[in-house]
Amino acid sequence: MFANDNLSGVLEQVEWLSARGYVFSEEAQEQLGALYEGDQAVRLGSAFATAAPAVTTSSPAGGVPEEIRLPEASLWDAAEGRMFTTTIVSRGLFVIELDGDWREVPIDGAGSLAGIVLDAPRDLIWVGSGVVDQTPEPETAFRGVIALDRTTLEERRRVPAPEGVTISDIAVGPDGTIYGSDPIGGAIYSATTADTVMQPFIAPGTFRSPQGIAVRDDNSAFYVSDYRYGLAQVMISSRAVYRMGAVEPMLLDGVDGLWLHGNQLIAVQNGLNPHRITAFELDARVGVIASHRILERANPEWTEPLGGVISGDTLYYIGTGQWDLYGEAGGLREGMSARPSQIRTLQLVETASQLP
C-alpha cells in the first residue's frame, strides 16, 4: 500500500494530512507504524495523535422511517411547508407535510432517485433518476431527469439521458437549464427548457466520479465536486474546465454534496475521515479557493452525511447515510437490518446569542 522507497515523503504527507484534520484508519496506522522506527516513529505517533475535535452544530429536523429504504437527499420547500427525500432502494420520492405522515409521490418508472432541486421561478421540483448497483430491477428504471409541479406534485416534464447514462446529483441554472452528473461515466449532462433529450455538456471521462453541481446566479459558471479529482469550475459559455486550487493548503477532495451560498461553496466531505461539512470561500480569480472554515465535523449522530438543499441560510441534509447496509439490487447485506434515517439542519450564517 505504501512506497517503501520514499518513506520520508510518505511521512511528510501523513503529517500534512493530520495537521488538516484527516484521521487515518486503525488499519492504515498499523501498516504505517510498521515502516518507521526511531525519530520517524515518534513523528508518526505525534501525527496520529493530532485528532481533530468534533464540531457539532446541526440539529435534527425530522426522521425518515425504516421502510423508506436508502434515502439519498432531502429538500425543504418552505413556501409549501413540505419536506422531501429521494431514495435509492425504494426507488421513489417521498414527502411529508406539516402534521402529516410520509407518503410516496407517484412517479411512473422512477429509478434510483438521488439529486433533488427546486426551480422556484418555474414552480418545478426536479429529481435525478438512474441506476446503481443497489437499484432493484434496474431494467425497469428510467434514466434522466423528471420535473414535478411544485404545488400539485404532478409530473410536468421528463427528459431522458443517453442510453446507459445514470444521472445522480442535479442543479438548475437561472435560465432553467438542468444539469446532471454521471458518476459512473465521469460526465456532466444538460437539458435546456427546449431539449427533449439530455445532451453531453462535459464529455465522459473528464471527471473520475462527479457528484454535486452548483450553478452561479449570474449563469457564468458552475462548480463540480469529485471524490478524487477535487473541485472544478466549469465556464458555461466556453465549457472550459478548471481544476480548482487554493490560496492556502487545505483538503479539497472527498466532496459529495455541493451548493453555493453567497460567495461560498458549501461542501459535504464524506470521502474524508472524519466526515465534515466545509465552507469554501471563492476567490475573485477563476478556479481558486481563497479560504475555508469547518462548519461541522465528526458529529457523533452521523453515520454518513449525504445530500440535501440550501433553503435561505439553512442547509437541510441527510445525516445518517445507509449505503453500508445495502448490496446488489438493494438487498440487505448479511447481518444488516433496515433502520430509520435522520434529516438535519445546519445554519450557515452565524448569529449572535440572545441573552435572557
Protein Blocks (a to p, Z undefined) as FASTA:
>chain_A
ZZfklmmlmmmmmmmmmmnopacdfklmmmmmmmpgcjllmmmmmmmmmccddddfbdcf
bdcdfklghifbdcddfknopacdddfklopaddddehiacdddddehiacdfbdcddfk
nopacddddddfklghkllpccddddddfklopafbdcdddehiacfbdcddfkopacdd
dfknopacdddfkbcbdcdfbdghkambdcbdcddfklpaccdddfknopadddfklopa
cddddfbdcdfehiabdcdehjaccdddfkbccdddddddddfbehiafbdcdfbghiak
bmbdcddddehjaccddfbdcklmpcehhiacehiacdddddddddfbdcddddZZ
